[in-house]
């Protein structure tokens, strides 16, 4: 079961960037039998490796702004450490309920993005413009401070989510890169993988020394399948209409969220 599941997650991550890795934790818990804490830690390994290798085809295709991705990722390091430490204080079933809520929020965000793009002829309102000036310049001094604050806050929040839930956070990174940096959607998808790699690595470092048992056989097989899926997804993104990918993934996300919530709430009650 590990191989096809990893393949699906990899395709979603490579094609969508935003939200693709969020299926990893419920897959590890409900289909492969890991406990929630081991699943969130193992997810960081899988997502980090997958994103690191998956960024290569996007980089070759010119869909990665490496410098901007690295800066965004580094801004989220503090949040990643805080989220990793916070996750140790939450019971496993509560963590899964919160994760189900997060998946539903992501589904809503992706639906709104799809509808906004449909109203603008397939282009989101954020993509309609281009940022021609840097956010900060010294000569003459110029500061788009509001945009900079939003960017820092978003990067910190994404790092916090990555550390706490073991997700890549691309569902928040992609809109942030589009809105704040005016990157075209395909470039934002590619650049988000750089951010996901940095956030995952930071969160893993923060979890060193925690009492977590990892099934390295499952993680290795899942990672290998996810990497293969990411390479496929990188090709899909240029051949399939984004709104169709978005809709299919949103439906899958809602179904997994409801299943996760039902199982976790019953355990809590």
C-alpha positions as CSV (number, residue, x, y, z in Angstrom):
1,X,0.0,0.0,0.0
2,X,2.9,2.3,0.7
3,X,3.9,2.7,-3.0
4,X,0.6,3.8,-4.6
5,X,-0.2,6.1,-1.6
6,X,3.2,7.7,-1.9
7,X,2.8,8.1,-5.6
8,X,-0.5,9.9,-5.2
9,X,1.0,12.3,-2.6
10,X,4.0,13.0,-4.8
11,X,1.8,13.8,-7.9
12,X,-0.3,16.2,-5.8
13,X,2.8,17.9,-4.4
14,X,4.5,18.2,-7.8
15,X,1.5,19.4,-9.7
16,X,-0.1,21.7,-7.1
17,X,2.7,22.6,-4.7
18,X,0.1,24.1,-2.3
19,X,-1.6,21.4,-0.2
20,X,0.0,18.4,-1.9
21,X,1.8,17.0,1.1
22,X,-1.1,17.4,3.5
23,X,-2.3,13.9,2.7
24,X,0.9,12.3,4.1
25,X,0.0,12.3,7.8
26,X,-3.5,10.8,7.5
27,X,-2.1,8.2,5.0
28,X,0.6,7.2,7.5
29,X,-1.9,7.0,10.4
30,X,-4.9,5.4,8.9
31,X,-3.5,3.3,6.0
32,X,0.0,2.4,7.3
33,X,-0.6,2.2,11.0
34,X,1.8,4.8,12.5
35,X,0.8,6.7,15.7
36,X,0.1,10.4,15.2
37,X,3.3,11.7,16.6
38,X,5.5,9.3,14.6
39,X,3.4,10.1,11.5
40,X,4.0,13.9,11.8
41,X,7.7,13.4,12.3
42,X,7.9,10.8,9.5
43,X,5.9,13.1,7.3
44,X,8.6,15.8,7.6
45,X,11.2,13.4,6.3
46,X,9.1,12.3,3.4
47,X,7.9,15.8,2.5
48,X,11.4,17.3,2.8
49,X,13.1,14.7,0.6
50,X,10.2,14.8,-1.9
51,X,10.3,18.6,-2.2
52,X,14.1,18.7,-2.4
53,X,14.2,16.3,-5.4
54,X,10.9,17.6,-6.9
55,X,12.2,21.1,-7.2
56,X,14.8,20.0,-9.8
57,X,12.5,19.7,-12.8
58,X,10.9,23.0,-11.9
59,X,14.3,24.6,-11.6
60,X,15.3,23.3,-15.1
61,X,12.0,24.6,-16.5
62,X,12.7,28.1,-15.1
63,X,9.8,27.9,-12.6
64,X,11.8,28.6,-9.4
65,X,13.0,31.9,-7.9
66,X,15.6,30.3,-5.7
67,X,16.7,33.5,-3.8
68,X,13.1,34.4,-2.9
69,X,12.3,30.9,-1.9
70,X,15.3,30.7,0.4
71,X,14.5,34.0,2.1
72,X,10.9,32.9,2.6
73,X,12.0,29.6,4.1
74,X,14.5,31.2,6.4
75,X,11.9,33.6,7.7
76,X,9.8,30.6,8.8
77,X,12.6,28.8,10.8
78,X,11.5,30.3,14.1
79,X,7.9,29.3,13.5
80,X,9.1,25.8,12.6
81,X,11.0,25.3,15.9
82,X,8.1,26.7,17.9
83,X,5.6,24.4,16.2
84,X,7.7,21.3,16.7
85,X,8.0,22.0,20.4
86,X,4.3,22.8,20.7
87,X,3.3,19.5,19.1
88,X,4.8,17.5,21.9
89,X,2.3,18.9,24.4
90,X,-0.8,17.9,22.4
91,X,-2.4,14.4,22.7
92,X,-2.5,12.4,19.5
93,X,-6.2,12.3,18.9
94,X,-6.5,16.1,19.5
95,X,-3.7,16.6,17.0
96,X,-5.6,14.6,14.4
97,X,-8.9,16.6,15.0
98,X,-6.9,19.8,14.6
99,X,-5.4,18.3,11.4
100,X,-8.8,17.5,10.0
101,X,-9.9,21.1,10.6
102,X,-6.7,22.3,8.8
103,X,-7.5,20.1,5.8
104,X,-11.0,21.6,5.6
105,X,-9.5,25.1,5.8
106,X,-7.1,24.2,2.9
107,X,-10.0,22.9,0.9
108,X,-11.9,26.2,1.3
109,X,-8.8,28.2,0.4
110,X,-8.3,26.1,-2.8
111,X,-11.9,26.5,-3.7
112,X,-11.8,30.2,-3.3
113,X,-8.6,30.3,-5.4
114,X,-10.2,28.3,-8.2
115,X,-13.4,30.4,-8.3
116,X,-11.4,33.7,-8.3
117,X,-9.3,32.4,-11.2
118,X,-12.5,31.4,-13.1
119,X,-13.9,34.9,-12.7
120,X,-10.8,36.4,-14.2
121,X,-10.5,34.1,-17.2
122,X,-8.3,31.5,-15.6
123,X,-5.9,34.0,-13.9
124,X,-6.2,34.8,-10.2
125,X,-6.5,38.4,-9.3
126,X,-3.0,38.4,-7.7
127,X,-1.5,37.1,-10.9
128,X,-3.1,39.9,-12.9
129,X,-0.5,42.3,-11.8
130,X,3.3,42.2,-11.6
131,X,5.6,43.6,-9.0
132,X,8.1,45.8,-10.8
133,X,9.7,47.4,-7.7
134,X,11.4,45.7,-4.8
135,X,9.8,45.7,-1.4
136,X,12.8,47.5,0.1
137,X,15.2,49.9,-1.6
138,X,17.9,52.2,0.0
139,X,18.6,54.7,-2.8
140,X,16.2,56.3,-2.9
141,X,14.6,54.8,0.2
142,X,11.4,53.0,-0.5
143,X,9.6,50.4,1.6
144,X,6.5,48.4,0.8
145,X,6.3,47.8,4.5
146,X,2.7,46.4,4.5
147,X,3.7,43.7,2.0
148,X,6.9,43.0,3.9
149,X,5.0,42.5,7.2
150,X,2.5,40.2,5.5
151,X,5.3,38.2,4.0
152,X,7.1,37.8,7.3
153,X,3.9,36.9,9.2
154,X,2.9,34.4,6.5
155,X,6.4,32.8,6.5
156,X,6.3,32.4,10.3
157,X,2.8,31.0,10.2
158,X,3.8,28.4,7.6
159,X,6.8,27.4,9.6
160,X,4.6,27.0,12.7
161,X,2.2,24.8,10.7
162,X,5.1,22.7,9.3
163,X,6.6,22.1,12.7
164,X,3.3,21.4,14.5
165,X,1.5,19.2,11.9
166,X,4.4,17.8,9.8
167,X,3.0,19.3,6.6
168,X,4.9,21.2,4.0
169,X,2.7,24.3,4.2
170,X,2.6,24.9,0.5
171,X,-1.1,25.7,0.6
172,X,-0.2,28.9,2.4
173,X,3.2,29.4,0.6
174,X,1.8,29.4,-2.9
175,X,-0.8,32.2,-2.3
176,X,1.7,34.2,-0.3
177,X,4.3,34.1,-3.1
178,X,1.6,35.0,-5.6
179,X,0.1,37.9,-3.6
180,X,3.2,39.4,-2.0
181,X,5.8,38.7,-4.7
182,X,3.5,38.7,-7.7
183,X,4.9,35.4,-8.9
184,X,3.0,33.6,-11.7
185,X,1.2,30.5,-10.4
186,X,3.6,27.9,-12.0
187,X,6.6,29.8,-10.6
188,X,5.0,30.0,-7.2
189,X,4.4,26.2,-7.2
190,X,8.1,25.6,-8.1
191,X,9.4,28.1,-5.6
192,X,7.2,26.7,-2.8
193,X,9.1,23.5,-2.9
194,X,12.2,25.4,-1.9
195,X,10.3,26.8,1.1
196,X,8.9,23.4,2.0
197,X,12.4,21.8,2.0
198,X,13.8,24.4,4.4
199,X,10.7,24.3,6.7
200,X,10.8,20.5,6.9
201,X,14.5,20.5,7.7
202,X,14.1,23.1,10.4
203,X,11.2,21.2,12.0
204,X,13.2,17.9,11.9
205,X,16.1,19.6,13.7
206,X,13.8,20.9,16.3
207,X,12.4,17.4,16.9
208,X,15.8,15.8,17.5
209,X,15.9,14.1,20.9
210,X,12.1,13.6,21.1
211,X,10.9,10.2,22.0
212,X,9.5,9.1,18.6
213,X,9.9,5.8,17.0
214,X,10.0,5.9,13.2
215,X,9.4,3.0,10.8
216,X,12.3,3.7,8.4
217,X,11.2,1.0,5.9
218,X,7.8,2.6,5.5
219,X,9.4,6.1,5.3
220,X,11.9,5.0,2.7
221,X,9.4,3.3,0.5
222,X,6.9,6.2,0.8
223,X,9.6,8.7,0.0
224,X,10.8,6.9,-3.1
225,X,7.2,6.6,-4.4
226,X,6.5,10.2,-3.6
227,X,9.6,11.4,-5.4
228,X,8.6,9.5,-8.5
229,X,5.1,11.0,-8.2
230,X,6.6,14.5,-7.9
231,X,8.5,14.1,-11.1
232,X,5.2,13.1,-12.8
233,X,3.4,15.9,-11.2
234,X,5.9,18.5,-12.5
235,X,4.9,17.3,-16.0
236,X,1.2,17.3,-15.2
237,X,1.2,20.9,-14.1
238,X,2.1,22.1,-17.7
239,X,-0.4,19.8,-19.5
240,X,-3.6,19.7,-17.4
241,X,-5.8,22.7,-16.6
242,X,-5.0,24.0,-13.1
243,X,-8.7,24.3,-12.2
244,X,-9.3,20.6,-12.8
245,X,-6.4,19.6,-10.7
246,X,-7.5,22.0,-8.0
247,X,-11.1,20.6,-8.0
248,X,-10.0,16.9,-7.9
249,X,-7.6,17.5,-5.1
250,X,-10.2,19.6,-3.1
251,X,-12.7,16.8,-3.3
252,X,-10.1,14.3,-2.1
253,X,-9.0,16.6,0.7
254,X,-12.6,17.0,2.1
255,X,-13.2,13.3,2.0
256,X,-9.9,12.6,4.0
257,X,-10.7,15.4,6.4
258,X,-14.1,14.0,7.2
259,X,-12.8,10.5,7.7
260,X,-10.0,11.8,10.0
261,X,-12.4,13.8,12.0
262,X,-14.9,11.0,12.4
263,X,-12.2,8.6,13.6
264,X,-10.5,11.0,16.0
265,X,-13.6,12.5,17.5
266,X,-15.0,9.0,18.3
267,X,-11.7,8.2,20.1
268,X,-12.0,11.4,22.2
269,X,-15.6,10.7,23.1
